[in-house]
């Protein structure tokens, strides 16, 4: 018998989608790489809400410091 999984409880339950062409996707990925951001959802959310981007100061996205 197959067990049904419960849906994940998400902090942000509403999904928003939009379309880009190859050039636009390249520009988005290049800007993310420039800032050291790997999470596209977090990047696009910040740009859409704040109207700008900056290098994140969040532990889950930062590299550990080497002394």
C-alpha positions in Angstrom: 0.0 0.0 0.0 1.4 3.4 -1.0 1.5 6.0 1.8 0.3 9.5 1.0 2.7 12.3 2.0 1.4 15.4 3.7 2.0 18.6 1.8 5.0 20.6 3.0 4.2 23.5 5.4 5.8 26.5 3.7 6.5 29.9 5.1 5.4 31.3 1.7 2.6 29.1 0.3 1.7 31.2 -2.8 3.7 30.5 -6.0 4.3 33.3 -8.5 5.5 32.5 -12.0 6.6 34.7 -14.9 8.3 34.2 -18.2 11.7 35.4 -19.4 13.7 34.8 -22.6 17.2 33.3 -22.7 18.9 36.7 -22.7 17.0 37.9 -19.6 17.7 34.6 -17.8 21.4 35.0 -18.5 21.3 38.6 -17.2 19.5 37.4 -14.0 22.0 34.6 -13.4 25.0 36.9 -14.1 23.8 39.4 -11.6 23.2 36.7 -9.0 26.7 35.3 -9.6 28.1 38.8 -9.2 26.4 39.2 -5.9 27.2 35.6 -4.8 23.6 34.6 -4.5 22.6 31.0 -5.4 18.9 31.1 -4.5 16.9 32.5 -7.4 13.6 32.7 -5.5 15.2 34.7 -2.7 16.9 37.0 -5.2 13.8 37.7 -7.3 11.6 38.1 -4.2 14.0 40.7 -2.8 14.3 42.6 -6.1 10.5 42.6 -6.6 9.7 43.8 -3.1 12.6 46.2 -2.4 13.4 47.3 -5.9 17.1 46.6 -5.6 19.5 43.9 -4.7 22.4 43.7 -2.4 24.8 41.0 -1.2 22.9 39.0 1.4 24.2 38.8 5.0 22.4 35.6 5.8 24.2 32.6 7.2 22.6 30.0 4.9 23.9 31.9 1.8 27.3 33.0 3.0 30.6 31.3 2.8 32.4 30.6 6.1 35.3 32.9 6.8 38.8 31.4 6.6 41.1 32.8 9.2 
